[in-house]
Amino acid sequence: MGKIYKHIAERAGRGEKMLVRLIDPDKFDASTLCEGFDFYFVGGSTGGDCSEVVRTIHKACTTPVILFPGNPRQFTSEADALLFLTLMNSRDPRILIDPHIQSADEIVASGIETIPMGYILIDGGRVSTTQKLTGAQPVPQQNTDDIVRLARTAQLLGKRLIYLEAGSGALTPVSAEVICAIRQAIDLPLIVGGGICSVQQMSDAFDTGADLVVIGNYFEQHPERIREFTRR
């Protein structure tokens, strides 16, 4: 077990909550960096070089940086860890396994901590970039049993994190009912993101079972509100 994952798992086991800022390298504004987040995730669905972003964050903050890549080109060994994700909604081998094969040699050679993660796309009320690029169909939020089945499958496959993603700029965040159902079904750290744009929505996600909440798009549009979230 790597240092970053151990830190996440131990804190989740104690019931501690972690706030994550997601940075898209194509929309990066270094002036908005600050302490107060538990982690920075760096990556984006449409590409963008992550190397300079990771270096800049490391210079500005002590916060660990975890890669959340949209494709193999976004890999950099300068990050503290890598989310090695499987899009559980997809049935396309070009999405499910091909990118992993393309990047495996470089990842192993780098020695970076790699965290296997089950990534589940949830319907957030609009077509997300991930859906457009992969063709994966998000699960309707009322289909709780289907979402639980995907999460359980991910755990059985050896994933160490589960990420419920409503999509960047989602109109509807992942519901309390879905989060609660997944929390009861699995014993892995649970990440929730997409469409969270208020402190109350963040708190609701935490209160119903999320261990980590990820906010990206909203902070790109409203950097002046970052401190309001990190203070909570």
mmCIF file of the C-alpha atoms, coordinates in Angstrom:
data_MODEL
# 
_entry.id   MODEL 
# 
loop_
_atom_site.group_PDB 
_atom_site.id 
_atom_site.type_symbol 
_atom_site.label_atom_id 
_atom_site.label_alt_id 
_atom_site.label_comp_id 
_atom_site.label_asym_id 
_atom_site.label_entity_id 
_atom_site.label_seq_id 
_atom_site.pdbx_PDB_ins_code 
_atom_site.Cartn_x 
_atom_site.Cartn_y 
_atom_site.Cartn_z 
_atom_site.occupancy 
_atom_site.B_iso_or_equiv 
_atom_site.pdbx_formal_charge 
_atom_site.auth_seq_id 
_atom_site.auth_comp_id 
_atom_site.auth_asym_id 
_atom_site.auth_atom_id 
_atom_site.pdbx_PDB_model_num 
ATOM 1   C CA . MET A 1 1   ? 0.000   0.000  0.000   1.00 0.00 ? 1   MET A CA 1 
ATOM 2   C CA . GLY A 1 2   ? 1.479   3.330  -1.090  1.00 0.00 ? 2   GLY A CA 1 
ATOM 3   C CA . LYS A 1 3   ? 1.859   6.357  1.165   1.00 0.00 ? 3   LYS A CA 1 
ATOM 4   C CA . ILE A 1 4   ? -0.889  8.454  -0.462  1.00 0.00 ? 4   ILE A CA 1 
ATOM 5   C CA . TYR A 1 5   ? -3.462  5.671  -0.496  1.00 0.00 ? 5   TYR A CA 1 
ATOM 6   C CA . LYS A 1 6   ? -2.622  4.673  3.060   1.00 0.00 ? 6   LYS A CA 1 
ATOM 7   C CA . HIS A 1 7   ? -3.183  8.276  4.126   1.00 0.00 ? 7   HIS A CA 1 
ATOM 8   C CA . ILE A 1 8   ? -6.581  8.360  2.367   1.00 0.00 ? 8   ILE A CA 1 
ATOM 9   C CA . ALA A 1 9   ? -7.682  4.982  3.734   1.00 0.00 ? 9   ALA A CA 1 
ATOM 10  C CA . GLU A 1 10  ? -6.641  5.753  7.302   1.00 0.00 ? 10  GLU A CA 1 
ATOM 11  C CA . ARG A 1 11  ? -8.399  9.109  7.327   1.00 0.00 ? 11  ARG A CA 1 
ATOM 12  C CA . ALA A 1 12  ? -11.537 7.622  5.770   1.00 0.00 ? 12  ALA A CA 1 
ATOM 13  C CA . GLY A 1 13  ? -11.427 4.845  8.359   1.00 0.00 ? 13  GLY A CA 1 
ATOM 14  C CA . ARG A 1 14  ? -11.456 7.474  11.115  1.00 0.00 ? 14  ARG A CA 1 
ATOM 15  C CA . GLY A 1 15  ? -14.440 9.213  9.535   1.00 0.00 ? 15  GLY A CA 1 
ATOM 16  C CA . GLU A 1 16  ? -12.430 12.255 8.464   1.00 0.00 ? 16  GLU A CA 1 
ATOM 17  C CA . LYS A 1 17  ? -13.617 14.150 5.395   1.00 0.00 ? 17  LYS A CA 1 
ATOM 18  C CA . MET A 1 18  ? -11.320 15.348 2.603   1.00 0.00 ? 18  MET A CA 1 
ATOM 19  C CA . LEU A 1 19  ? -11.845 18.181 0.115   1.00 0.00 ? 19  LEU A CA 1 
ATOM 20  C CA . VAL A 1 20  ? -10.192 17.885 -3.297  1.00 0.00 ? 20  VAL A CA 1 
ATOM 21  C CA . ARG A 1 21  ? -9.728  20.526 -5.958  1.00 0.00 ? 21  ARG A CA 1 
ATOM 22  C CA . LEU A 1 22  ? -9.685  19.232 -9.528  1.00 0.00 ? 22  LEU A CA 1 
ATOM 23  C CA . ILE A 1 23  ? -7.561  21.247 -11.939 1.00 0.00 ? 23  ILE A CA 1 
ATOM 24  C CA . ASP A 1 24  ? -7.963  20.953 -15.688 1.00 0.00 ? 24  ASP A CA 1 
ATOM 25  C CA . PRO A 1 25  ? -4.540  21.776 -17.203 1.00 0.00 ? 25  PRO A CA 1 
ATOM 26  C CA . ASP A 1 26  ? -6.254  23.605 -20.090 1.00 0.00 ? 26  ASP A CA 1 
ATOM 27  C CA . LYS A 1 27  ? -7.923  25.991 -17.633 1.00 0.00 ? 27  LYS A CA 1 
ATOM 28  C CA . PHE A 1 28  ? -5.185  26.332 -15.028 1.00 0.00 ? 28  PHE A CA 1 
ATOM 29  C CA . ASP A 1 29  ? -4.800  29.643 -13.211 1.00 0.00 ? 29  ASP A CA 1 
ATOM 30  C CA . ALA A 1 30  ? -1.842  29.554 -10.835 1.00 0.00 ? 30  ALA A CA 1 
ATOM 31  C CA . SER A 1 31  ? -3.039  32.675 -9.017  1.00 0.00 ? 31  SER A CA 1 
ATOM 32  C CA . THR A 1 32  ? -5.929  30.688 -7.482  1.00 0.00 ? 32  THR A CA 1 
ATOM 33  C CA . LEU A 1 33  ? -3.707  28.087 -5.792  1.00 0.00 ? 33  LEU A CA 1 
ATOM 34  C CA . CYS A 1 34  ? -3.891  27.951 -2.010  1.00 0.00 ? 34  CYS A CA 1 
ATOM 35  C CA . GLU A 1 35  ? -3.489  25.697 0.983   1.00 0.00 ? 35  GLU A CA 1 
ATOM 36  C CA . GLY A 1 36  ? -6.607  24.259 2.584   1.00 0.00 ? 36  GLY A CA 1 
ATOM 37  C CA . PHE A 1 37  ? -7.332  21.369 0.245   1.00 0.00 ? 37  PHE A CA 1 
ATOM 38  C CA . ASP A 1 38  ? -6.447  17.822 1.222   1.00 0.00 ? 38  ASP A CA 1 
ATOM 39  C CA . PHE A 1 39  ? -5.408  16.943 -2.341  1.00 0.00 ? 39  PHE A CA 1 
ATOM 40  C CA . TYR A 1 40  ? -5.174  18.421 -5.789  1.00 0.00 ? 40  TYR A CA 1 
ATOM 41  C CA . PHE A 1 41  ? -6.327  16.200 -8.658  1.00 0.00 ? 41  PHE A CA 1 
ATOM 42  C CA . VAL A 1 42  ? -4.817  17.207 -12.009 1.00 0.00 ? 42  VAL A CA 1 
ATOM 43  C CA . GLY A 1 43  ? -6.207  16.048 -15.351 1.00 0.00 ? 43  GLY A CA 1 
ATOM 44  C CA . GLY A 1 44  ? -8.865  16.682 -17.941 1.00 0.00 ? 44  GLY A CA 1 
ATOM 45  C CA . SER A 1 45  ? -11.044 14.863 -20.426 1.00 0.00 ? 45  SER A CA 1 
ATOM 46  C CA . THR A 1 46  ? -9.828  16.858 -23.428 1.00 0.00 ? 46  THR A CA 1 
ATOM 47  C CA . GLY A 1 47  ? -6.072  16.577 -22.872 1.00 0.00 ? 47  GLY A CA 1 
ATOM 48  C CA . GLY A 1 48  ? -3.553  19.172 -21.787 1.00 0.00 ? 48  GLY A CA 1 
ATOM 49  C CA . ASP A 1 49  ? -0.035  18.759 -20.444 1.00 0.00 ? 49  ASP A CA 1 
ATOM 50  C CA . CYS A 1 50  ? -0.015  18.122 -16.694 1.00 0.00 ? 50  CYS A CA 1 
ATOM 51  C CA . SER A 1 51  ? 3.742   18.428 -16.086 1.00 0.00 ? 51  SER A CA 1 
ATOM 52  C CA . GLU A 1 52  ? 3.971   22.191 -15.679 1.00 0.00 ? 52  GLU A CA 1 
ATOM 53  C CA . VAL A 1 53  ? 0.762   22.296 -13.635 1.00 0.00 ? 53  VAL A CA 1 
ATOM 54  C CA . VAL A 1 54  ? 2.110   19.704 -11.179 1.00 0.00 ? 54  VAL A CA 1 
ATOM 55  C CA . ARG A 1 55  ? 5.435   21.564 -10.854 1.00 0.00 ? 55  ARG A CA 1 
ATOM 56  C CA . THR A 1 56  ? 3.643   24.859 -10.207 1.00 0.00 ? 56  THR A CA 1 
ATOM 57  C CA . ILE A 1 57  ? 1.400   23.361 -7.519  1.00 0.00 ? 57  ILE A CA 1 
ATOM 58  C CA . HIS A 1 58  ? 4.388   21.782 -5.784  1.00 0.00 ? 58  HIS A CA 1 
ATOM 59  C CA . LYS A 1 59  ? 6.150   25.143 -5.708  1.00 0.00 ? 59  LYS A CA 1 
ATOM 60  C CA . ALA A 1 60  ? 3.104   26.982 -4.365  1.00 0.00 ? 60  ALA A CA 1 
ATOM 61  C CA . CYS A 1 61  ? 1.632   24.457 -1.892  1.00 0.00 ? 61  CYS A CA 1 
ATOM 62  C CA . THR A 1 62  ? 2.445   21.521 0.337   1.00 0.00 ? 62  THR A CA 1 
ATOM 63  C CA . THR A 1 63  ? -0.745  19.768 -0.801  1.00 0.00 ? 63  THR A CA 1 
ATOM 64  C CA . PRO A 1 64  ? -0.200  16.335 -2.439  1.00 0.00 ? 64  PRO A CA 1 
ATOM 65  C CA . VAL A 1 65  ? -0.921  16.210 -6.174  1.00 0.00 ? 65  VAL A CA 1 
ATOM 66  C CA . ILE A 1 66  ? -2.648  13.175 -7.673  1.00 0.00 ? 66  ILE A CA 1 
ATOM 67  C CA . LEU A 1 67  ? -2.960  12.654 -11.425 1.00 0.00 ? 67  LEU A CA 1 
ATOM 68  C CA . PHE A 1 68  ? -6.490  12.110 -12.726 1.00 0.00 ? 68  PHE A CA 1 
ATOM 69  C CA . PRO A 1 69  ? -5.596  11.663 -16.409 1.00 0.00 ? 69  PRO A CA 1 
ATOM 70  C CA . GLY A 1 70  ? -7.985  11.671 -19.329 1.00 0.00 ? 70  GLY A CA 1 
ATOM 71  C CA . ASN A 1 71  ? -5.453  9.960  -21.596 1.00 0.00 ? 71  ASN A CA 1 
ATOM 72  C CA . PRO A 1 72  ? -1.891  8.532  -21.448 1.00 0.00 ? 72  PRO A CA 1 
ATOM 73  C CA . ARG A 1 73  ? -0.400  11.821 -22.684 1.00 0.00 ? 73  ARG A CA 1 
ATOM 74  C CA . GLN A 1 74  ? -1.293  13.449 -19.369 1.00 0.00 ? 74  GLN A CA 1 
ATOM 75  C CA . PHE A 1 75  ? 1.068   11.245 -17.403 1.00 0.00 ? 75  PHE A CA 1 
ATOM 76  C CA . THR A 1 76  ? 3.939   12.830 -15.486 1.00 0.00 ? 76  THR A CA 1 
ATOM 77  C CA . SER A 1 77  ? 6.109   11.154 -12.887 1.00 0.00 ? 77  SER A CA 1 
ATOM 78  C CA . GLU A 1 78  ? 6.361   14.460 -10.979 1.00 0.00 ? 78  GLU A CA 1 
ATOM 79  C CA . ALA A 1 79  ? 2.971   13.897 -9.332  1.00 0.00 ? 79  ALA A CA 1 
ATOM 80  C CA . ASP A 1 80  ? 2.717   12.223 -5.940  1.00 0.00 ? 80  ASP A CA 1 
ATOM 81  C CA . ALA A 1 81  ? 0.361   9.487  -7.128  1.00 0.00 ? 81  ALA A CA 1 
ATOM 82  C CA . LEU A 1 82  ? -1.727  8.376  -10.102 1.00 0.00 ? 82  LEU A CA 1 
ATOM 83  C CA . LEU A 1 83  ? -5.376  7.341  -10.230 1.00 0.00 ? 83  LEU A CA 1 
ATOM 84  C CA . PHE A 1 84  ? -5.347  4.289  -12.522 1.00 0.00 ? 84  PHE A CA 1 
ATOM 85  C CA . LEU A 1 85  ? -9.006  4.411  -13.376 1.00 0.00 ? 85  LEU A CA 1 
ATOM 86  C CA . THR A 1 86  ? -11.463 2.066  -15.039 1.00 0.00 ? 86  THR A CA 1 
ATOM 87  C CA . LEU A 1 87  ? -14.610 3.654  -16.483 1.00 0.00 ? 87  LEU A CA 1 
ATOM 88  C CA . MET A 1 88  ? -17.096 1.089  -15.206 1.00 0.00 ? 88  MET A CA 1 
ATOM 89  C CA . ASN A 1 89  ? -19.900 2.257  -17.533 1.00 0.00 ? 89  ASN A CA 1 
ATOM 90  C CA . SER A 1 90  ? -17.916 1.538  -20.684 1.00 0.00 ? 90  SER A CA 1 
ATOM 91  C CA . ARG A 1 91  ? -18.106 -1.644 -22.741 1.00 0.00 ? 91  ARG A CA 1 
ATOM 92  C CA . ASP A 1 92  ? -15.542 -0.420 -25.272 1.00 0.00 ? 92  ASP A CA 1 
ATOM 93  C CA . PRO A 1 93  ? -12.112 -2.122 -24.957 1.00 0.00 ? 93  PRO A CA 1 
ATOM 94  C CA . ARG A 1 94  ? -10.498 1.007  -26.420 1.00 0.00 ? 94  ARG A CA 1 
ATOM 95  C CA . ILE A 1 95  ? -11.659 2.785  -23.268 1.00 0.00 ? 95  ILE A CA 1 
ATOM 96  C CA . LEU A 1 96  ? -11.542 -0.066 -20.767 1.00 0.00 ? 96  LEU A CA 1 
ATOM 97  C CA . ILE A 1 97  ? -8.014  -1.363 -21.331 1.00 0.00 ? 97  ILE A CA 1 
ATOM 98  C CA . ASP A 1 98  ? -6.157  0.131  -24.313 1.00 0.00 ? 98  ASP A CA 1 
ATOM 99  C CA . PRO A 1 99  ? -5.012  3.362  -22.551 1.00 0.00 ? 99  PRO A CA 1 
ATOM 100 C CA . HIS A 1 100 ? -3.760  1.299  -19.607 1.00 0.00 ? 100 HIS A CA 1 
ATOM 101 C CA . ILE A 1 101 ? -1.686  -0.925 -21.871 1.00 0.00 ? 101 ILE A CA 1 
ATOM 102 C CA . GLN A 1 102 ? -0.239  2.111  -23.677 1.00 0.00 ? 102 GLN A CA 1 
ATOM 103 C CA . SER A 1 103 ? 0.937   3.679  -20.422 1.00 0.00 ? 103 SER A CA 1 
ATOM 104 C CA . ALA A 1 104 ? 1.889   0.629  -18.326 1.00 0.00 ? 104 ALA A CA 1 
ATOM 105 C CA . ASP A 1 105 ? 5.628   0.547  -19.158 1.00 0.00 ? 105 ASP A CA 1 
ATOM 106 C CA . GLU A 1 106 ? 6.113   4.250  -18.470 1.00 0.00 ? 106 GLU A CA 1 
ATOM 107 C CA . ILE A 1 107 ? 4.174   4.099  -15.209 1.00 0.00 ? 107 ILE A CA 1 
ATOM 108 C CA . VAL A 1 108 ? 6.121   1.117  -13.873 1.00 0.00 ? 108 VAL A CA 1 
ATOM 109 C CA . ALA A 1 109 ? 9.463   2.640  -14.905 1.00 0.00 ? 109 ALA A CA 1 
ATOM 110 C CA . SER A 1 110 ? 8.614   5.900  -13.126 1.00 0.00 ? 110 SER A CA 1 
ATOM 111 C CA . GLY A 1 111 ? 7.970   4.246  -9.767  1.00 0.00 ? 111 GLY A CA 1 
ATOM 112 C CA . ILE A 1 112 ? 4.956   6.498  -9.138  1.00 0.00 ? 112 ILE A CA 1 
ATOM 113 C CA . GLU A 1 113 ? 2.366   5.319  -6.620  1.00 0.00 ? 113 GLU A CA 1 
ATOM 114 C CA . THR A 1 114 ? -0.576  3.931  -8.594  1.00 0.00 ? 114 THR A CA 1 
ATOM 115 C CA . ILE A 1 115 ? -4.077  3.670  -7.116  1.00 0.00 ? 115 ILE A CA 1 
ATOM 116 C CA . PRO A 1 116 ? -6.612  1.479  -8.991  1.00 0.00 ? 116 PRO A CA 1 
ATOM 117 C CA . MET A 1 117 ? -9.995  3.217  -9.063  1.00 0.00 ? 117 MET A CA 1 
ATOM 118 C CA . GLY A 1 118 ? -13.478 2.340  -10.246 1.00 0.00 ? 118 GLY A CA 1 
ATOM 119 C CA . TYR A 1 119 ? -14.951 5.395  -11.990 1.00 0.00 ? 119 TYR A CA 1 
ATOM 120 C CA . ILE A 1 120 ? -18.746 5.430  -12.346 1.00 0.00 ? 120 ILE A CA 1 
ATOM 121 C CA . LEU A 1 121 ? -20.453 8.042  -14.513 1.00 0.00 ? 121 LEU A CA 1 
ATOM 122 C CA . ILE A 1 122 ? -23.785 9.175  -13.048 1.00 0.00 ? 122 ILE A CA 1 
ATOM 123 C CA . ASP A 1 123 ? -26.414 11.164 -14.926 1.00 0.00 ? 123 ASP A CA 1 
ATOM 124 C CA . GLY A 1 124 ? -26.053 14.778 -13.796 1.00 0.00 ? 124 GLY A CA 1 
ATOM 125 C CA . GLY A 1 125 ? -28.696 16.268 -16.098 1.00 0.00 ? 125 GLY A CA 1 
ATOM 126 C CA . ARG A 1 126 ? -26.438 17.193 -19.004 1.00 0.00 ? 126 ARG A CA 1 
ATOM 127 C CA . VAL A 1 127 ? -24.109 15.441 -21.431 1.00 0.00 ? 127 VAL A CA 1 
ATOM 128 C CA . SER A 1 128 ? -20.643 15.474 -19.870 1.00 0.00 ? 128 SER A CA 1 
ATOM 129 C CA . THR A 1 129 ? -17.350 15.711 -21.741 1.00 0.00 ? 129 THR A CA 1 
ATOM 130 C CA . THR A 1 130 ? -16.470 12.208 -20.565 1.00 0.00 ? 130 THR A CA 1 
ATOM 131 C CA . GLN A 1 131 ? -19.683 10.883 -22.084 1.00 0.00 ? 131 GLN A CA 1 
ATOM 132 C CA . LYS A 1 132 ? -19.016 12.671 -25.374 1.00 0.00 ? 132 LYS A CA 1 
ATOM 133 C CA . LEU A 1 133 ? -15.463 11.368 -25.664 1.00 0.00 ? 133 LEU A CA 1 
ATOM 134 C CA . THR A 1 134 ? -16.011 7.793  -24.510 1.00 0.00 ? 134 THR A CA 1 
ATOM 135 C CA . GLY A 1 135 ? -19.562 7.062  -25.569 1.00 0.00 ? 135 GLY A CA 1 
ATOM 136 C CA . ALA A 1 136 ? -20.212 5.635  -22.099 1.00 0.00 ? 136 ALA A CA 1 
ATOM 137 C CA . GLN A 1 137 ? -23.792 6.070  -20.949 1.00 0.00 ? 137 GLN A CA 1 
ATOM 138 C CA . PRO A 1 138 ? -24.243 7.528  -17.459 1.00 0.00 ? 138 PRO A CA 1 
ATOM 139 C CA . VAL A 1 139 ? -26.437 5.614  -15.038 1.00 0.00 ? 139 VAL A CA 1 
ATOM 140 C CA . PRO A 1 140 ? -29.720 7.395  -14.160 1.00 0.00 ? 140 PRO A CA 1 
ATOM 141 C CA . GLN A 1 141 ? -29.699 8.381  -10.511 1.00 0.00 ? 141 GLN A CA 1 
ATOM 142 C CA . GLN A 1 142 ? -32.938 6.520  -9.835  1.00 0.00 ? 142 GLN A CA 1 
ATOM 143 C CA . ASN A 1 143 ? -31.263 3.251  -10.904 1.00 0.00 ? 143 ASN A CA 1 
ATOM 144 C CA . THR A 1 144 ? -29.549 2.843  -7.556  1.00 0.00 ? 144 THR A CA 1 
ATOM 145 C CA . ASP A 1 145 ? -29.289 -0.934 -7.845  1.00 0.00 ? 145 ASP A CA 1 
ATOM 146 C CA . ASP A 1 146 ? -27.318 -0.617 -11.093 1.00 0.00 ? 146 ASP A CA 1 
ATOM 147 C CA . ILE A 1 147 ? -24.897 1.858  -9.523  1.00 0.00 ? 147 ILE A CA 1 
ATOM 148 C CA . VAL A 1 148 ? -24.421 -0.404 -6.498  1.00 0.00 ? 148 VAL A CA 1 
ATOM 149 C CA . ARG A 1 149 ? -23.716 -3.329 -8.829  1.00 0.00 ? 149 ARG A CA 1 
ATOM 150 C CA . LEU A 1 150 ? -21.033 -1.366 -10.655 1.00 0.00 ? 150 LEU A CA 1 
ATOM 151 C CA . ALA A 1 151 ? -19.404 -0.323 -7.377  1.00 0.00 ? 151 ALA A CA 1 
ATOM 152 C CA . ARG A 1 152 ? -19.412 -3.873 -6.052  1.00 0.00 ? 152 ARG A CA 1 
ATOM 153 C CA . THR A 1 153 ? -17.927 -5.119 -9.309  1.00 0.00 ? 153 THR A CA 1 
ATOM 154 C CA . ALA A 1 154 ? -15.152 -2.543 -9.041  1.00 0.00 ? 154 ALA A CA 1 
ATOM 155 C CA . GLN A 1 155 ? -14.361 -3.674 -5.492  1.00 0.00 ? 155 GLN A CA 1 
ATOM 156 C CA . LEU A 1 156 ? -14.310 -7.336 -6.553  1.00 0.00 ? 156 LEU A CA 1 
ATOM 157 C CA . LEU A 1 157 ? -11.902 -6.425 -9.360  1.00 0.00 ? 157 LEU A CA 1 
ATOM 158 C CA . GLY A 1 158 ? -9.475  -5.045 -6.785  1.00 0.00 ? 158 GLY A CA 1 
ATOM 159 C CA . LYS A 1 159 ? -10.108 -1.312 -7.107  1.00 0.00 ? 159 LYS A CA 1 
ATOM 160 C CA . ARG A 1 160 ? -9.104  0.652  -4.025  1.00 0.00 ? 160 ARG A CA 1 
ATOM 161 C CA . LEU A 1 161 ? -11.259 3.736  -4.580  1.00 0.00 ? 161 LEU A CA 1 
ATOM 162 C CA . ILE A 1 162 ? -14.750 4.307  -5.968  1.00 0.00 ? 162 ILE A CA 1 
ATOM 163 C CA . TYR A 1 163 ? -15.507 7.598  -7.713  1.00 0.00 ? 163 TYR A CA 1 
ATOM 164 C CA . LEU A 1 164 ? -19.120 8.643  -8.370  1.00 0.00 ? 164 LEU A CA 1 
ATOM 165 C CA . GLU A 1 165 ? -18.974 11.307 -11.091 1.00 0.00 ? 165 GLU A CA 1 
ATOM 166 C CA . ALA A 1 166 ? -21.960 13.396 -12.172 1.00 0.00 ? 166 ALA A CA 1 
ATOM 167 C CA . GLY A 1 167 ? -19.805 15.205 -14.744 1.00 0.00 ? 167 GLY A CA 1 
ATOM 168 C CA . SER A 1 168 ? -18.173 18.606 -14.883 1.00 0.00 ? 168 SER A CA 1 
ATOM 169 C CA . GLY A 1 169 ? -20.775 21.337 -14.530 1.00 0.00 ? 169 GLY A CA 1 
ATOM 170 C CA . ALA A 1 170 ? -23.555 18.838 -13.801 1.00 0.00 ? 170 ALA A CA 1 
ATOM 171 C CA . LEU A 1 171 ? -26.964 20.354 -13.211 1.00 0.00 ? 171 LEU A CA 1 
ATOM 172 C CA . THR A 1 172 ? -27.651 17.761 -10.511 1.00 0.00 ? 172 THR A CA 1 
ATOM 173 C CA . PRO A 1 173 ? -24.946 16.411 -8.176  1.00 0.00 ? 173 PRO A CA 1 
ATOM 174 C CA . VAL A 1 174 ? -24.911 12.764 -7.138  1.00 0.00 ? 174 VAL A CA 1 
ATOM 175 C CA . SER A 1 175 ? -27.925 12.368 -4.863  1.00 0.00 ? 175 SER A CA 1 
ATOM 176 C CA . ALA A 1 176 ? -27.860 11.589 -1.166  1.00 0.00 ? 176 ALA A CA 1 
ATOM 177 C CA . GLU A 1 177 ? -29.751 8.360  -1.882  1.00 0.00 ? 177 GLU A CA 1 
ATOM 178 C CA . VAL A 1 178 ? -27.077 7.129  -4.307  1.00 0.00 ? 178 VAL A CA 1 
ATOM 179 C CA . ILE A 1 179 ? -24.184 8.090  -2.028  1.00 0.00 ? 179 ILE A CA 1 
ATOM 180 C CA . CYS A 1 180 ? -25.811 6.415  0.958   1.00 0.00 ? 180 CYS A CA 1 
ATOM 181 C CA . ALA A 1 181 ? -26.507 3.218  -1.008  1.00 0.00 ? 181 ALA A CA 1 
ATOM 182 C CA . ILE A 1 182 ? -22.921 2.967  -2.228  1.00 0.00 ? 182 ILE A CA 1 
ATOM 183 C CA . ARG A 1 183 ? -21.552 3.718  1.232   1.00 0.00 ? 183 ARG A CA 1 
ATOM 184 C CA . GLN A 1 184 ? -23.536 0.796  2.628   1.00 0.00 ? 184 GLN A CA 1 
ATOM 185 C CA . ALA A 1 185 ? -22.531 -1.544 -0.218  1.00 0.00 ? 185 ALA A CA 1 
ATOM 186 C CA . ILE A 1 186 ? -18.736 -1.131 -0.228  1.00 0.00 ? 186 ILE A CA 1 
ATOM 187 C CA . ASP A 1 187 ? -15.937 -0.721 2.278   1.00 0.00 ? 187 ASP A CA 1 
ATOM 188 C CA . LEU A 1 188 ? -13.608 1.391  0.146   1.00 0.00 ? 188 LEU A CA 1 
ATOM 189 C CA . PRO A 1 189 ? -12.964 5.143  0.345   1.00 0.00 ? 189 PRO A CA 1 
ATOM 190 C CA . LEU A 1 190 ? -15.708 6.866  -1.648  1.00 0.00 ? 190 LEU A CA 1 
ATOM 191 C CA . ILE A 1 191 ? -15.118 9.913  -3.860  1.00 0.00 ? 191 ILE A CA 1 
ATOM 192 C CA . VAL A 1 192 ? -18.002 12.087 -5.108  1.00 0.00 ? 192 VAL A CA 1 
ATOM 193 C CA . GLY A 1 193 ? -17.772 14.876 -7.676  1.00 0.00 ? 193 GLY A CA 1 
ATOM 194 C CA . GLY A 1 194 ? -19.632 16.814 -10.337 1.00 0.00 ? 194 GLY A CA 1 
ATOM 195 C CA . GLY A 1 195 ? -22.084 19.682 -9.982  1.00 0.00 ? 195 GLY A CA 1 
ATOM 196 C CA . ILE A 1 196 ? -21.233 20.606 -6.397  1.00 0.00 ? 196 ILE A CA 1 
ATOM 197 C CA . CYS A 1 197 ? -21.466 24.390 -6.181  1.00 0.00 ? 197 CYS A CA 1 
ATOM 198 C CA . SER A 1 198 ? -22.354 25.211 -2.589  1.00 0.00 ? 198 SER A CA 1 
ATOM 199 C CA . VAL A 1 199 ? -21.021 24.480 0.874   1.00 0.00 ? 199 VAL A CA 1 
ATOM 200 C CA . GLN A 1 200 ? -24.357 22.863 1.703   1.00 0.00 ? 200 GLN A CA 1 
ATOM 201 C CA . GLN A 1 201 ? -24.084 20.443 -1.233  1.00 0.00 ? 201 GLN A CA 1 
ATOM 202 C CA . MET A 1 202 ? -20.554 19.575 -0.155  1.00 0.00 ? 202 MET A CA 1 
ATOM 203 C CA . SER A 1 203 ? -21.700 18.979 3.419   1.00 0.00 ? 203 SER A CA 1 
ATOM 204 C CA . ASP A 1 204 ? -24.634 16.866 2.236   1.00 0.00 ? 204 ASP A CA 1 
ATOM 205 C CA . ALA A 1 205 ? -22.285 14.635 0.234   1.00 0.00 ? 205 ALA A CA 1 
ATOM 206 C CA . PHE A 1 206 ? -20.021 14.210 3.252   1.00 0.00 ? 206 PHE A CA 1 
ATOM 207 C CA . ASP A 1 207 ? -22.926 13.576 5.631   1.00 0.00 ? 207 ASP A CA 1 
ATOM 208 C CA . THR A 1 208 ? -24.389 10.809 3.446   1.00 0.00 ? 208 THR A CA 1 
ATOM 209 C CA . GLY A 1 209 ? -21.156 8.864  3.032   1.00 0.00 ? 209 GLY A CA 1 
ATOM 210 C CA . ALA A 1 210 ? -18.596 10.542 0.778   1.00 0.00 ? 210 ALA A CA 1 
ATOM 211 C CA . ASP A 1 211 ? -15.051 10.441 2.131   1.00 0.00 ? 211 ASP A CA 1 
ATOM 212 C CA . LEU A 1 212 ? -13.668 12.808 -0.504  1.00 0.00 ? 212 LEU A CA 1 
ATOM 213 C CA . VAL A 1 213 ? -15.564 15.525 -2.381  1.00 0.00 ? 213 VAL A CA 1 
ATOM 214 C CA . VAL A 1 214 ? -14.092 16.847 -5.621  1.00 0.00 ? 214 VAL A CA 1 
ATOM 215 C CA . ILE A 1 215 ? -14.830 20.332 -6.941  1.00 0.00 ? 215 ILE A CA 1 
ATOM 216 C CA . GLY A 1 216 ? -13.353 21.632 -10.164 1.00 0.00 ? 216 GLY A CA 1 
ATOM 217 C CA . ASN A 1 217 ? -15.544 23.532 -12.607 1.00 0.00 ? 217 ASN A CA 1 
ATOM 218 C CA . TYR A 1 218 ? -17.168 25.684 -9.933  1.00 0.00 ? 218 TYR A CA 1 
ATOM 219 C CA . PHE A 1 219 ? -13.820 26.925 -8.608  1.00 0.00 ? 219 PHE A CA 1 
ATOM 220 C CA . GLU A 1 220 ? -12.723 27.760 -12.159 1.00 0.00 ? 220 GLU A CA 1 
ATOM 221 C CA . GLN A 1 221 ? -15.730 30.065 -12.424 1.00 0.00 ? 221 GLN A CA 1 
ATOM 222 C CA . HIS A 1 222 ? -15.742 31.338 -8.831  1.00 0.00 ? 222 HIS A CA 1 
ATOM 223 C CA . PRO A 1 223 ? -12.209 31.318 -7.389  1.00 0.00 ? 223 PRO A CA 1 
ATOM 224 C CA . GLU A 1 224 ? -13.254 33.984 -4.906  1.00 0.00 ? 224 GLU A CA 1 
ATOM 225 C CA . ARG A 1 225 ? -15.362 31.371 -3.082  1.00 0.00 ? 225 ARG A CA 1 
ATOM 226 C CA . ILE A 1 226 ? -12.571 28.826 -2.539  1.00 0.00 ? 226 ILE A CA 1 
ATOM 227 C CA . ARG A 1 227 ? -11.832 29.998 0.998   1.00 0.00 ? 227 ARG A CA 1 
ATOM 228 C CA . GLU A 1 228 ? -15.495 29.617 1.967   1.00 0.00 ? 228 GLU A CA 1 
ATOM 229 C CA . PHE A 1 229 ? -15.275 25.891 1.136   1.00 0.00 ? 229 PHE A CA 1 
ATOM 230 C CA . THR A 1 230 ? -11.837 25.197 2.586   1.00 0.00 ? 230 THR A CA 1 
ATOM 231 C CA . ARG A 1 231 ? -12.778 26.854 5.893   1.00 0.00 ? 231 ARG A CA 1 
ATOM 232 C CA . ARG A 1 232 ? -15.558 24.278 6.289   1.00 0.00 ? 232 ARG A CA 1 
# 
